[in-house]
């Protein structure tokens, strides 16, 4: 074949490959590039961000969706506002409202509608084997500390500045991390020893342990006594820069049972392999995520 004959044939082959690529699947050609999500490391955050990563990579054609963390809340909101992070998916409102109100953040982010559909809970708790029902009874709890989580937790200043002095408690707040708190809870719970800790729902601890949230007769916990909304904050430029990712994040919707079962599958797979746990969960919950995928594909 002459050189002039090769050029039309090469062009035909290129066009054929392009047509086949577009025709594969259901007309979805995928998305390129990558995205970075911020994570504070809380279990519901690990679950929803890992689910987002897996589905965006496996179903929407993203080369890589990174999860950066665990980070404290301040750097997470700053990262989203500055564009280093595309989104942070574990914003509790009104608990975290003070971060959104900061001038350097509020004008550079967009808050999405809540993705969590069920009722939340948040507060100081004790195991059911402890005969304590109220915050005003904590001085006879058998321990002089309240086991907290990450230092940036919005509830910590309320415990330190309102609850402890307001109920005249001879106790101290011990800040650590979610993992450290859960480890301490497991150890104390197995030994039936006293422990006062920070609890919340959704979280697998609510199905693993028998415990109760303490009454707050003086309402010193304020807004934390009421159910919260769990939502996502994204960089303000995301709708224009990546409408597919934006549509997918907006479409995510999960209830308490779905979050709890996903967290259980992640625990069973091992803390170091959350993607395996999420993929196991997806085998039985494909119908849950399919509408999100379709919403994203419409923005292709």
Helices and strands as residue ranges (DSSP letters): H 3-23, E 34-39, H 43-59, E 64-69, H 73-82, E 87-93, H 97-100, H 103-106, E 109-111, E 121-127, G 135-140, E 145-147, H 156-158, I 159-163, H 164-166, E 172-174, H 178-191, E 196-201, H 205-208, E 211-213, G 222-225, E 229-235, H 238-241, H 243-251, H 256-269, H 274-284, H 286-297
